[in-house]
């Protein structure tokens, strides 16, 4: 079965890539260097809104025709192509490339021809006529505002029908002319059209962000068997966006393209998502019994006979952050049915981490699409969760994409019962060939039964959708913290001697000590103290860890003693940075302990204490520990240690523990209010690493997880480095204890990791954290084995930018 599945996946990949056109990189036009419109041209071509005249040629100074300008404006506005039974203009047949957009603009009342049912699509458009069209698509309160006297020296040449429009587009900064001249009767150039379209696109994006005046949750009570229309208000928008409706549970009822929800025969609950532009909000729907009378107040929904469009379709699945190791794990464990996601079999397809998935569907020909659905399952005990949402978009050509909306739900990730939901998006028919479904994947997402519904014939009216959202700007830089370059993780609090750091242990970690015990160079500039994972989540456990941290002759005191010794050497004078850890209050803990006399036993379990009380107790425990930690630090009065910040111990934002985000943010406030930095080191694929700043962290480092489970794929460090640069993260370099016993697996992995990091120039460009287990580097320094001792020697070279990776054959 595995072989059949792989063959099927390959066929799907080849068929899709042969038909679909992914949005290309902006072409290398040879004729736009030095053009005032260069940025606008590249931006619009990159989004599939405008194209060149030929390979390497844009033709910025050439005139743009009336038909092409209408198409350009329609694409920016999000107006979808429309094909009536008969053309609106005698000189523009329905078979013309511009026809679909022109007919849509006519149907919406935004376009009129030159008279006598003539479009003049091939004629160059004059600047004043372009102003008239722009005024029609963006009517506003300032349409009657006249031009300031003397604004344009050639205002007498503006035709009477265009005077108000020229004043409007000038006020809106859509068109400005040059040298105090508007040039109303000159032809618009392709460069000018691109600049205008770029400005219009910014306005339209702003309208998409404010399409719905209501963006918060709503409640709806409805009886079984009743149908109720969900009304939306887009009256503030001069060109409203099509409203699209999402439903998370078809067993509760059905939603029609016009927003009529028909409740099913049984009481229950449903989440309805209302979308317009980029806005969406949930309508939490409660379905109650109609009672014996069964009387309802029905509203007839729009009913459209649907056909299944996936029978001839092919699709491609793309990971948001591809990783070969995760991909192999999902293909081996949960490949899904042989027929793929469109199969009606009950088998689930598993998606493992990699941030999320895009499912790109090629319907093979333009179709009137009206419904999209995909089943998801949640089984929290197995790490399988419903995605927070599913976004959908459409495209006629595979280049220019338009955002339909999303389906959301209200199921808690902590819900223990198995949940199966069908995420459905319903909307008026839109002509498209390509469909895209996108959803996040935190750990595992299981999906099946991909379905796309359509109707026969052409849509009855043109729909208006927002341009697909563009990805946010990439940081495009690694994390670089002033005065913190290399952070060594130091575990303590248990494990006997391995968890007890002495002055003799710290010396070779702060300074390079050769075999004759001579001090020759510097090592780590920062020590991060943290407990072992077996730390008990109780008051006694946390107290014991803190006491051990400040114990005489060990941990912090030993580090202070070492630095006092080094400060006697001129080139080593100064302080070493210290980062302390706040333990994680486990949401499963029901009995943490009593913090003060007369107080109550803290309970972190929402199931036992309730959501509010559990959240309060968890924060209370964190605040108690943090305040005691700061008091102990102040009392210690260290002279050679600089407290740089606090580390959050949990390596993931656990979706099964409600309130984790709020807890982290509250902890961040405690830390930041004391002028300290807040640190985090999530594992590779952890939930939330890409939005780490939103949690209140000042600095975050990504673990490549070279020693977690199976041997990582060759490109793991490349992927981790790419993500680090994209999200302004540092990285962690890892060293497993197996390396000390010259275990070939761990030894080779360590150097494979270090060599790749060197090739990526990490030792020069980023701040790095180092996981070295229980004093692994200290033990390597003490070793009489040349191979083991060389680990310490090579780490010294790496920390000082002198390490040389072997040449790649």
N, C-alpha and C positions, 0 to 999 in steps of 0.2 A: 504493500500500500504506500509505503514511504516513497518508493521509486516512482510510482504513478503520480503521486502528489507533486513531486519535484518536476516531472515532465509537464504536468498541467500548469504549474506556476510559470515555467519557462515559456510555454505557449502563450499564456496570458500576457507575460511581459513583452514578448515579441510582437504580438498582435496590437497591444495598446500603443507601444512606442512607434509602431509603423503608422498609426492613424492620428494620434494626438500630437499637438504641437505644444510642448511646454513653453512657458513664457521665456523668451530668449533674453540673453544679456543684451544691453543696448548695442546696436551695431556700430562698427567703426566707420562712421561716415567720414569721408575724406574732405568734404566741402563745408564743414561747419566750424572749423578752427577759427577763432576770432569772432565768431558770430555772437551777437547779443542774445540769441535764442538758444545757444548750445545746451545749457543746463535743462531748459524746458524740453528741448527735442529729445535729449537722452532719457529724461524722466518719463516722458510720454511713450516713447518707443519701448522702454523697458517694461511698461505696463500693458503693452499691446493696444494702445489707444491710437497711435499714429504710426505710419511706416514710411520708408523712403521710396524714391522713384526707381531704384535699382541697387545692385551691389555697390556699397560704399558711397552712394549718392542720395542726398536728401533733397537738394534743390531749394535751399533756403530763400533765394531771391526770386524764385519762380512764383507766378500767381497761383492761388488756390481756387478751384472751381466752387460754384455755389453748392453743388451736390456733395463734394468732399468736405466742405466746411460744415454742412448740415450733419453729415455722418460724424465728424469730429465732435461737434457740440453734443449730439445725441449720446455718443459713447461716454463723454465726460459726465453728462447728466444721469446716466444709468438707464436711459430709455431703451427698452428691448425691441428688437425688430418685429414688425407687424405686417402681415400680408392680407389685404382685403380681397374680396372677389374681383373687384375692378380697380384699376389704378386711378389715383387722384389727378394725375397730369397726363395729358395726351402724348407728351414727349419723353415720358419716363415709364417704360414698361415694367411690369412686376419682375421681369427677369434681369433687370439692371442691377449691378452690385449695390448701388446706393438705395435701391427701392425700399427694402425693409425698414431702414431708419427714417427715410423721408416720409413713408406712409404713416409710421408711428407718430412722427412729429405733427403731421397734418391731423391725425385722429385726435391728438391731445390739444389741438387748437394753437399750436406753437409756430406753425409755418403756413405761409400763403405763397403762392407762386407769383409770377410777374404779371398775371392777368390772363383771362381767356384759357384757363386751365393749362397754362404753360409753366413749367418749372425752370427751364433754362439751366439744367444741372451742369452742363459742360461749360457754361459761360463763367468767366472770372467774377468773383463777388467783390463788390465795391465796399470800401471801408464803412460808409454810412449804412449800407444794407446789413453788414455784419453787426453794426450797433443796434439796428432795429431787431434782429433776431435775438441778440443777447438780452434786450429789454423784455422781449416776450417770455423768455425762459426764466428770467429773474425779476418779475414785477415786484415793486416795493413801494413804500410810502414816499420815496423821494423821486418818483417818476415825473412829478410836476415841477421839480426844482430846476429853474433856468440856469443856463451857463453864466458864470460871472462875466461881466462886461470886459471885453478885451482878452478873454482866456485864449481864444484862437483868432489869429489874424485873418484867417480865411473862413470865418463863421458865416459870411454872406454866401458862400458857395454850398452850404449845407441845404439840401432840399427840405422844403417845409415838413414833409412827412417824417423826416429823420431828426429834426431839431431836438425834440425832447429825448430821443434815444441817445444822441450824442452827448447831451448833458448828463444823462443817467450813467452811461458807461464811463464817462470821465469821473463822475463822483464816486463810482464803485471801483475806480482804478483798474478797470478792465482794458480800456484803450486810452491812450494819452497823446498820440501824435508825437511830433518832434519839432523843435525850434518854434514853439508856439503856433504850429500849424497842425490841423487835424487831417488834411488831405482827404476830404470826404468822398471825392469822386475818383480817387485812385484805387487801383485793384489791391486787394489784400494779398500780401506775400505769405508763403508757407512758413517762413520764420515768424512773422507777426502772428499768424494763426496759432502757432505752437505756444507762443508766450501768452496769448489770450486764453487758450485752452488750459494752460497751467494755472493761471490765476482763477479761472472759472472752477477748476478742479478743487482748489483750496476752499472756495466758497461752498461748493457742493458737499465736500467732506464735513464742513462745519454744520450744514443742514442735516446731514446724516447723523451727526452726533446729538442733535436736538430734535429728531423726528417725532419722538413721543414725549409729551409733557409729563407723563407718569412713568417713572422708571423704578418704582418701589413695588413690593409685593402687594397683591390684592387678594381678597377672599370672595368666594362665590358659593352660595348654598343653592343646591338644585335637587329636585326630586327624581326618583327613578322614572325613566320613560319620558322625562321632560326635555325639551330642546330650547336652549337660550342663546341668543346672539351676543357675542362679546363685541362691544362697540369701542372704537378707538377714536382719538381726536388728533388729527394732523392739520387742523384748520390754520395753524400758525405758519405752515409751510406752503409757499406759493406753488410748488410742484411736489405734491405728496409722494412718498415712497409707498410701494405696495406693502400691505400688511400681510405677514406670513405667520401661521399659527403652528405651534408645536404641541405635541401630546406625548406623555411618557408611559401611558398605560391604556391600550385599546380595550382591555377587558372592562374598564370603567365607563367606556362610551366611545364616541367618535367625534372628530372635529372636521368640519367641512372647509373648503378653500375660502369661504366668505366669513369664517369665524363663528359658525353656529355649532355649539357643543350639544350633542345628543347623549344624555345619560343612559347608561345601560339598565338592565332589569334588576341589578343587585346594588345595595348600598355599598359605598366605598369611597375612595379618595383618588384624585388625579391632580397632576400639575400641568397647567396649560401655559405655554410660553407665547407671549405676544411680541412679535418682532416688526420693526420698521426702521429702515436705514441701518445704523449701527446700534440702535437701542433695542432693549428687550426687557420685559418684566414678567414675573410669574403670577399667575392667577391660581391660588391654592383652592381647589374645588372639592367640596364635601357633598357627597351624594347620599341623600336620606330617602327612606321609604316613602312612597306616595300615599300609603295608607290604604284602607279598604276602598274608599271612593275611587282611587286611581285617577282623580281629575288632575290634569296638568294644563299648562298654558303653552302649547307648542308653538314654535316658530319654524316654518319650513326651511330647512337648509338648502343650499345650492347643491344639487346632486349631479355628479358628472360620471358617466360610464367610463371606467378606467380599463386600460390594457397594460399588461406586464411588459415593460420595455427592456428588462434584463435578459430576455431569452436569447437575443442576438448580441448582447453587449459583452465587452471584455473589460477587465479592470487591472489596475496596478496598485500595490500597497507600498507606500513610502514612509519610512520612519523619520521623525523629526530630527533625531540625533542618532544616526545609524551606528550600530556597534555589532560587529560580527559575532562576538561571544553571546550576547543577548539573543541575536537572531537565530543562532544555531540552537540555543536552548529552547526557544519557542517552536522552531521547526521540528525538533526532535520530540518534544513533549506534547505539543498540542497543534499539529499541522492542520486540523480541520478536515472536513469531508473532501473526497476526491473532486467533487464538483465545485469546490470553493465556496466563497461567502454567499453566492447567489443560489446555492443548493437549498432545497427544501428539507434536507435531512436534518435530524435533531442534533447532530454533532456540532460542538462548538469549536471555533478557531481561537487560539490563545495568542495574545499580543503581550510581550514581556518588556517592560521598561522602555528605554529609548525615547522618552519624553512624550511621544504621541504618535499618531498615524494619520496620514492622508490616504484616502481610498479614492483614486481617480478612475472614473467609469467612462468608457467610450461607448455611446449608444449606436455608433456606426453611421447615423444619419441624423439630421435635425428632426427633433420630435417635440410635440407639445407636452412638456413635463408638468405634472401637477401634484405629485406626491413622492416623498422619499422616506424610507424607513429602514431601520436596522435594529435587531434584537441584541440586548446586552444582559449579562447575568452578574449577580453579586453573591459571593459566598465568602464572607469576611474571614471566616476561620481558616480558609485556604489562601488568603492573600489576594482574592479576586474581588475587584470593586467595580461598581458602575462608574463610568467616566462622569466627571462633573457636568459635562455637556457634550453635545454633538453639533458642530457647525456645518452648514451646507452652502455651497455656491454653485453657480452655473456658468457655462461659457458656450458661445456659438462656434468658436474657432479654436479653442484650447490655448489662446493667448490672452485675451481680455476676459477676466473673471469678475462675476458680480455676486455680492453677498446676499443670500436669501435670508438667513437667520439661524437661530439655534434652538435646540430642544434641551431643556434642563429638567431637573427632577428635585424632589425634596426628601429622598431616602438618605438616612444617616449612614456613613461608612461603618459605624459601630453596630448597625442593625444585624443581629445574629442570624435571623432567618434568611434562607435563600430567597433572593429577589430576581425575578425575570421581568424585564421591561422592554417594550417595543417603542423606541424613539421614533416618532413620526412627525414629519413636517408637511403641512398641507398649504397650498397656495393656488391662486388662479393660474391657468396654463401659461407657460413661458416657453418659447421655442429655444431649444438648446440641443447641442450634440454631446457636450461633456458635462459631467456632474462630479463634484468633489465633496466627500464627507470627511470631516476632521474631528478628532477627539483626543484628549490627553490620556496618557497611560502612566500611572504612578508606579504600580507594581505589575499586576496582571489585569488585563481586560479581556473578557471572553465575548465574542460576537458571533452572530449567525443571521441567516435569512435576510440578506440585503435585497431590498425591493425598490424599484422605481416605477411609479405609475404615470401613465400618460393618457391623453384623449385623442380621438381621431380628428383630423382636420386641423385648421389653424386656430389659434387663440382668438377670442371674440373682441379683445381690446388689447392695446399695448400696456405692458406693466413697466414699472419704474423701480429699479433696484440700485442700491449703493455699490460703488466700486468695491471689490474685495479689499479688505484691510491689508495694508502692507506691513511686513514685519517691522518691529521697533528697531531703532538704530542700535547697531552693535557697538559695544564699548571698544572693540578692536585693540585692546591693550591688556596685558597681564597686570595683576595686582602687584603694586610696588609700595611698600610701607616705609616711610622715612625711619631710619635707624633700626628697622627690623628686617633683616635679610634672611636669616636662617634660624628656625624655631625647632628646638629639640623637645619632643614629648617625653616627659619623665613620669612614669607610673609609680605610685607609692601607696602606702596604707595597708598593705598585706603582702603575702608571698615572701615573708622572711627577709633574708639578705637581698634578694633580687628587687624587693620593693623598698629597700632602705638605702637612700643615697647619702654617701659620706663625702667628706672633703676630698678624699683620694679618688672617689669616683668622678667628681665634678671637674677636677683639674684637667684631665685629658679631653674633656668635652668643651672647656672654655679656651684652652690653649693647646697647641700641638706639642706633645711630649714625645721625644724620640726614644729609642731603645736604651739610651744611656741616661734617660730621665732629664735631658736638657729641654728647656722650653724654647721653641723656635718660631712659632707662629700662632695665629688665632683660629678658633673653631666657631662654635655657635655663639650668637649674640643674644639669644633669647631662650629661656627655659619655660616650657608650659607644663605645670604640675597638674596631674589629673589622676583620679582613682582608677583602680582596676575595675573591670566590668562586674565583678562579683560584689561590689559595694552594696550592702543591705540598704534598702529604701526604708529606713526607720530613723527616728531621732538618734538612737544609740549608734547606729551605723555612721550617720553623717557626723555626729559628735566625735566619734573615734577617729574618723578620717581627718577632721580638722585639727584635733589634738596631735595626731601623728605628723601633720604637715608642719607644725610649729614646735615639734619636739627638740630638745637640746641636742646638738651634735649631729643632727640628721636633717634631710630635706632642705628647708629654707635656711636654717641655721648653718648647715654645712655649706650651702652655696655662699652665704655671707662670709664664712670663714675663708673659703677659697678665693673669693674676690678681694678680701682684705690682704691676702698673701700676694695675689697678682698685682695689686695696686702699689706694691713696693718696687715693681719694675716699671720704669717710666713709660714705655710704650703700651703698657697694659692698664694704665690708670683710667678710672671711670667706673661706670655701673653696668651691670648686666640686667637686661629686661626680664621681668617675670610676668607670667600670665597664670592666674589661678582659676579654678574650675568651680562652677555651681552644679551640683549633682542634679539629676533629672528626677522629678517626683512622679513615679510610675502611676499611671491612671488606674492600674489594677489593685493598688495597695489600699486595703480597707482599714488598716490600723498602723498609722505612722508613729503615733506616740503623742504625749502631752508636752507642749512647749514650756508651759509655766504653771506654777502652783495654782490649782483651782480651775485650770483650763480644761477643755475637752480633748478627747483623743481625735487627732486629725484623720479624716477619711478622704482618700483621693478618688474613690470609685463612684462614678456617676450613678451606676446601677443601685448602689446602696445608699449613698448620701444625697442623690439628686444632682442635677446639672449645676445649679448655682452654688450649692454648698461645696461640692467637690472642687469646683474652680477656685472658690475662695480659700479652701484649705491648701490647695496646691501652691497658690501664690503666697499664702501665709508662711508655708514651710520654706519656700525659696527666699522670701524676705528675711526670715529669721536666720537662716544659714548665712546669707550674704552679709547681713549686719554684723553677726558675730565674727565672720571672716575679716571684715574691715576693722572691727575693734581689735582683733588679735594682731592684724598687720600694724596698726597704729602703735599698739603697746610694744611690739617687737623693736621698733625703732631702727630698722636696718639702714645702714649707711651706704652700702654698696649695691643695693638692689633697687631697681626702679619698677614699680608696679605699673605695667603697661596696659593691663586690661583683664577682662574676665572671659572665660571660655564656656560656651553652652555645651553640655556633655552629650546630649542626644544628637545622633548623626543623621536624623531624618525627621521630617514633619509627618508624624504618624497619623494617617487618615482615620484610624479606628479610635483615636482619642480626641473627642471633641474639646475644644478650648485650647489646644496646644499652641496655635498661632497667637492667640490673645495672651497666653502665659509668657511666651517668648517676648512679645512686644512689651509687656509689663516689666519683665526682667531687664529688657534693654533700657527702659526708662530709669530703673534703679541705677544701672551701671553708668549710663551717660550723665545722669544728674551729678555723679561724683567725678565727672571729668575723665572717666576711663573709657577704653575702647572695648567693644563687644565682639568676640571672635566665634567662628563656627567652622567645622570641618565635616561637611556631609560626604557620604559615600557616593561612588559613581552610580548614577541612576536614581539617587534619592529624590524624593518629592521636595520641591521647593528650592533646589539649588540655583535655579535660573532666576528666581525672584528673591534672592537672599536679602537684598537691601530692604525689601518691604517688611521684613520681620524686625528690623531695627539693628541688624548687625553692621558694624563698621567694616569688618574684614572677614572674608570667607576663603577657604581653601578646599579644593576638590580632591578626593581620594581616587586615584586610578584603580585601586583594589587589585593589585597584581597578585595578591596571595589569597584572594577570596575564592574558594571552590576550585573550579577548573582553571587550567592555564589560560591566561587572557589571550585574545587574538593579537596578532602582530601589530595591528593599528591602534590598540587600546591607548597607548600614550599619545599618539597623534590625535585621537578623538578627544582625550581629556584636555590636551593642550589647546585644541580648537575651541572647546567649550569654555575653557578658562579665559581665553582671549575674548570670546564673544560676550561673556558675562562679567568680565573684570575680576576674575578669581585668581588666587594663588593655587599652587598644586602641592600635594603631599608626595614625598618620596618614601618608599616603604622598604623595610628590611626585616625579614622573618627570622625567628630563632633557629630555624633549620639550617641557615647559612653557617652557623658556628660549628656544625658537625660535618661540614663540607658535603652536605646533601646536594647532589648535582642539580636537582630541580630548583631548589631555593637559591643556590649559588648562581646558577645561570640566569634565573629570573631577575635577581638583583642587578647583575651587570647588564643584562639586556635592557632593563629599565633605565639605568644610569646612562648607558650609551645613547639610547634614544633621546633622553632628556638633554644630553649634550648636543646631539645633532639639531635639536630644536632650540638650542641656545638658551635654555632655561636658567643656567647658572649665571647668566648675564642680565636677564630681562625681568625676573620676577622674584617676589618673596616666596619662600618655600618652607613648609612644615615637614618634619622628619619623624616618621614612626619607626622606632627601633626597639620595640618590645620591652623586655625586662633587661635594661642595661646591655643590649647587644653590642653596641659600639665600645662600651667600657670593657666588656669581656673580650672583644676582638683585640683591643689595645694590649690587654694582658697576655694574650695567647703567645705560646712559643711556636705555634705552627705558622710557617711563612705565609701560606695561603690565607689563613684566617687573619693574621696581622695585617696583610695587605688590604683588607677591607677598611681598616682604620686609616691606613696610609692613603688609599684612594679617596676616602671621604674627605680627608684634609685637602687633597689636591682639588677635589670638586668644590668645596666650600670657598676656596681661594681662586677659582677660575683657572686652575692649572691642570685639570684632568683632561686627558686626551682619549677620546673614544677610538677603538680600533677602526681602521679604514674599512669601509663597506666594500666587499668584493664586487 
